[in-house]
Amino acid sequence: MRILRRKNRPKDLPWKAEGGLSRRAYPDYATYVAHQQAKLARAGSFADYERDYRAALAARLPDVRGRSVLCLAARLGTEVRAFRDAGARAVGVDLNPGSKNTDVLPADFHRLPFRNAAFDAAFSNSLDHALDLAALAAETRRILSPGGIFIVEAVAGSEEGPGPGSYESFFWKRVGDLVGALEKLGWRPGRRVPFTFPWGGDQIVFV
């Protein structure tokens, strides 16, 4: 296993600004994957988060009853279970879903292991962990059926809140910068609702 020098640890890598967006300068894809996989082991207990976020998310979702939903970067699956609470049929993917996770499959949201038009909706609150937003947006479009929706929960940007932490790989100055980037990639924003838990930001429904 290659050991990174202290100054080159992923969380210490510099950020590259691109207008209202910034990206962490990973030297390669393997370093990105290892960095994102490491977060689960350092996250601590999920018991309170599971209970509180599951209820909060289910309450603020648009009507998803009867829809098939893919949750991107779903970690242990709290959002998957929130969608099921709201009446959807849901499954998740994550680079590190932990062991014996029946709700979340091990997969990269840039390279989804599903056929075209397999889902009615997709969800992510983890676009700040993306390596390549264009690839993620294209894969999400590919797996959605015609008329499908992409529900994004975006944390407040660096000019609106505290900014990125140790594991974020992609960030924005304002949520509007992320919305604009997705518009350029072919997504049309619709319903937009602010929220404050588990952090401040906006839920945007794209079509």
C-alpha positions, -999 to 999 in steps of 0.1 A, spaced: 0 0 0 13 34 -9 17 57 21 11 94 15 35 119 31 18 140 58 17 171 36 1 152 8 -27 135 27 -60 140 8 -75 163 34 -44 185 31 -44 187 -7 -50 222 -22 -82 233 -38 -85 245 -74 -110 273 -79 -131 274 -111 -154 305 -108 -180 298 -81 -168 262 -78 -138 246 -63 -123 211 -65 -98 193 -43 -67 185 -63 -64 147 -60 -33 133 -78 -54 103 -91 -87 85 -89 -74 59 -64 -65 86 -39 -100 101 -43 -117 67 -36 -95 59 -6 -102 94 9 -140 90 5 -140 54 18 -122 65 49 -149 88 61 -172 60 74 -146 47 99 -142 82 114 -178 92 115 -187 78 149 -222 67 160 -251 70 135 -279 62 159 -291 98 165 -285 108 129 -304 78 117 -334 86 138 -335 124 133 -324 128 97 -346 99 86 -377 117 100 -367 151 88 -359 141 52 -391 120 48 -411 150 60 -396 174 34 -395 153 3 -418 160 -27 -444 133 -34 -424 101 -42 -451 76 -34 -448 45 -57 -416 58 -74 -384 39 -77 -355 59 -63 -317 56 -63 -299 73 -35 -264 84 -45 -236 82 -19 -260 69 7 -235 57 32 -253 34 56 -287 40 40 -306 66 62 -319 84 31 -329 51 16 -351 43 46 -365 79 46 -377 74 10 -393 41 19 -410 59 48 -424 84 22 -438 56 1 -410 51 -25 -391 19 -35 -355 29 -28 -320 15 -28 -286 33 -24 -250 32 -36 -219 42 -18 -181 37 -21 -182 23 14 -216 12 26 -201 -8 55 -205 -45 60 -238 -65 57 -257 -34 44 -288 -47 26 -300 -11 17 -269 2 0 -248 -14 -27 -210 -8 -31 -206 14 -62 -193 48 -74 -219 74 -83 -198 84 -113 -201 48 -127 -235 34 -118 -241 -3 -123 -277 0 -135 -294 -1 -169 -307 29 -187 -340 44 -174 -340 20 -144 -353 46 -118 -380 73 -116 -360 95 -93 -325 100 -79 -314 117 -47 -281 130 -33 -270 151 -4 -234 144 -12 -225 164 -44 -198 180 -23 -181 146 -24 -181 143 -62 -149 140 -82 -165 149 -115 -198 166 -115 -203 162 -153 -198 125 -151 -222 122 -121 -248 143 -138 -246 122 -170 -249 89 -152 -278 102 -132 -296 113 -164 -288 79 -179 -304 58 -152 -336 80 -149 -367 72 -169 -382 100 -191 -396 127 -168 -375 115 -139 -364 139 -112 -331 145 -94 -336 156 -58 -305 174 -45 -299 185 -10 -270 210 -12 -252 224 18 -248 262 21 -218 274 1 -185 288 15 -199 323 13 -231 312 30 -219 289 57 -188 273 73 -173 259 40 -160 224 32 -146 200 58 -119 173 57 -137 149 33 -154 172 8 -139 170 -27 -160 196 -45 -176 228 -32 -194 260 -42 -194 296 -30 -232 297 -31 -258 270 -37 -268 290 -68 -233 283 -83 -241 245 -80 -275 250 -95 -260 270 -124 -234 243 -130 -261 216 -132 -282 238 -155 -253 239 -179 -252 201 -178 -288 199 -189 -308 199 -157 -337 223 -152 -342 234 -115 -377 234 -102 -390 233 -66 -364 248 -42 -369 246 -4 -344 257 23 -337 234 53 -316 237 85 -311 200 95 -286 182 96 -270 213 82 -282 245 65 -288 244 27 -315 240 0 -334 210 -14 -337 215 -52 -357 192 -75 -342 190 -110 -358 176 -141 
